[in-house]
Amino acid sequence: MRVVVTRPIRSGQKTATLLRERGHQPILLPMTEPVYKTDVTRETLARKPAALAVTSAEAIRALSASSVDLSNHLDRPLFAVGEATAKAARDIGFRTIISGDGDGVALARLVQTTFKPQASKPAPDDGSPHLLYLAGRPREGGFESTLAENAIRVSVAEIYEMQPVHWERPTLQARFEPLPDVVLLYSRETARIFFELSDRLDLAPLISAIRFICISENVLDVVPAIHRSRALASATPREDAMFHLLDRGTGT
């Protein structure tokens, strides 16, 4: 099957490798690209938090790209949204990683059960946060809102920003020939940009028969009603669950 991968290019390349191993033909079509904020990263890590949290491997790449000395932070507990993000953290030297089940809400619940006893202690005298969330913009907010509901203090640092990739219709037409079978959608923002792009460039004839596989019901909600009958959401917010739906569609 021809499968459109809408992730940022570095993550998309990893997905493409996995798809080829399954016998599919990936089409890389990133909807966003990261802009890293080195100054914010440097200033933020100088605050020496008790623990770190990340809901995307892009945050780990932002740390790595910042050239900030991480040696004083590698033993701090790091809460990672899922195994792929946890692996990225291990790869740059973090040693105490607590991995969640794939989305921000699940990670916040993990923080609640693992980290909450520390949240009741007085804040450090130097103003350092108990839990520092290394975040990007835009984001869905489930991690922060769930922590707030449980009165867990968290400091947020936006160390990268995802900006839309500029695509023109001739380039997209070339990538959509022959027509893809499936588009993989990994976030609400990715889905929003994809369908806005479709409207702006009048891509309706190109995507009228394509199926969409979303990483969660939350992302599925962004799929326009006209395409909803051809869209599915994975049972858990993980890429392997998306691949399960993809393989099921091919009869494997």
N, C-alpha and C positions, 0 to 999 in steps of 0.2 A: 504494500500500500504506500501511496505518497502521503507523507504526514508533514504538515506545517508546524514548525516549532517556533513559538512566539516569545520565548525567553530571551533575555539579554545574551549577547553573543557568546560569552565565556561559558555560561551555564548551558546555553543552547548547543554548543559544540559537544559537551558531555552527553546531553540527551541524544544528539545525533548519533554518537557512537553506540549507545545502547539500542537505538532503533535499528541501526544497521545489523547489529548482532541478532536482532529478532527478524531479520529479513525484510525490513521496511526501507523505504527511500525517504530520508528526511529532507525537508526544505527549510532552511534557516531564514526566518523572517522576524527578527527581533523588533518588538514594538517600542522598547525603551533602551537607553544606554546610560551607564552611571557616570556621575560627576562626583569625584571624591573631594571632601573638604578637609584638607590636611591640617589647617590651622585649628579648626574645631576639634579634631581628633587629638592634637597635641595638648591643647588647653584642657580638654576634658579628662584625659588620662592623668594629668598632673594632680587631679583631685583625689587620687588613691581610693577608689571605692572598695567596699568590702566584697562585692561580687559584681559580675557583669552579666548582661543578658543580650542575646541577639536573635532576631526572628528572620534573618536571611543570611545566606553565605556571602552576600554582597557586602555586609558589614565587616566580615572577616577580610575580604579582599581590600576594603577601604583601609583597614588597619595595616595590612601588609604593604599597601601602596604608599602609606603616609611616611615611611622611613622613621617612624617614632620608635625609640628604644622600648621594647615590650618586656624586657627581662624582669622588671619589678612587678609584672602583672600576670606572668604565665602560670603562677601557682594559685591565683585567685579563682574561686569557683566561677565557672562560666556556664550559664544556662543557655542551651542551644535549642532552636525550635524543632529540629529533627536531625536524623543521622547524617544527612549530607552536609548540613551546617556544622555539626559536631566534627565531622571528618576534616572540614576546611580549617576548623580551629585547631585540631590536633596537628595538622600539617604545618602550621606556623609556630607550634611549640606549646600550646596550652595543655596543661596536664590534669586539671581537675574540671572535667566537663560533665554536666548533667543534661542529658538529651531528652527532649519532649517527644510528642507523638505526631508532630507535623503542622500544627497551626498555633497562632498566638494565644488563643483562649486556653488550649491544652497546656501550653508552656506556663501561662500565668497560674494555672491550677497547680502545676508542679512546683512553682515557686512558693505558692501558698502553703503547701504541705512540707516543703523542704527548708524554706528560708524564713517563714513567718516568726519563729521564736526570736530571731534577731531583730525583727522589725519593731519590737516593743521596747528595745533598749534605747537609751538616749542617743542622739546623733553625735558623731565624733566631734571633739572640740574644734577641729580644723575645718568643719563644715563639709567634710567628705560625705558623699551619699552612701547609704547602705547598699543600694542596688542601682547600678548605672545601666540604663538601656541604650545600647548603641544602635541607633535607628536610622532609617532613611525617610525620604519624602518623595512621593506621597506614600502613605501606609493606611492599612484598614483600621487600626486602633483597637483591635480586640484584646491585645496583650495589656495595654495600659488601662482600658476600661475595666477589665476583669480584676486587675490588681487594685484599682480604686474602689471597686465594690467590696473588696476584702480588707480595706484600710491598710494596704501595704504601700509604703512610701517608695517611690522610684523617681530617679532623676533621668531625664531624657536628653540625649545628645544626638542631633541629626548630623551624622558624619558623611552622608552621601545623599545625592538626589538623583532620581531616575527621570531622565528627560526623554520625550518622545523622539523616535527616529523619523527622519523625514523620508517619505517614500513617494514616488511618482507613479502614475498609472502604467507607463510603458515598462518600467522595471517589474512591477507587480504582475503584469500580464505575462512577461517572460518567465517568471517563476511559477506562474499558474498554468503553464502549458507543458505537458498535458495537465488537466485539472487535478488538484489534490483530492484525496479521499476524506481526510480528517484534518482538523485544526485542533491543536492542544492549547488550552488556555489555563494559565497558572495563577492569575490574580484578577481581582475585580478591575484594577487599573489597566492591565493588559487587555482584558476583554472590552472595556470601555473604549480604549484607543483603537482597537481592531475594528469595532463596528462603526465608530466615528469615521475612521479612514475609509471603510467600505461605503458609507454614505457620501463622503466628500468626493471620492473618485468614481462613484457610480459603479461599484463592483458587484452589484446584485446578480447580474448574469453569471459571474464567475463563482459565486459562493452559494447559489440557490440549491445545489444538491449536496453540498459538503456537510459532513457530520462534525459536531463539536464535542470534544471531551474536556470537561472542566475539572479542576482539582478539588472542588467542593461545591456544595449547594449554594454557598454564598456567591461564588463566581457564576454559577448557573443562572442566578437571579438577574445578572446583567445581560444575558443573551436575549436579544429582541424576540418578541412573541412569534414573529414570522419564521424564526429559525428554531424555536424551542422544541418542536417535535423531532428534530434531528440532533438534539443536544442531550448529553448525559453528564452526571456528576459522579465522581469516584466515591466509594463508600467511606474512605478515609483520605485525609488531605496529604497524600504522598504520591510521588511519581509512579511507583510500582503499582499502585492501585489504578492509576490512569492507564498504564500499560496493560493491566488485566482487562480493562474494558476494550482497549484497542485489539488485543489478541482475541477476545471473545467475538469481536466483530469480523475477524478473519477466519473464525472457525478453529483456532488453534487452542 
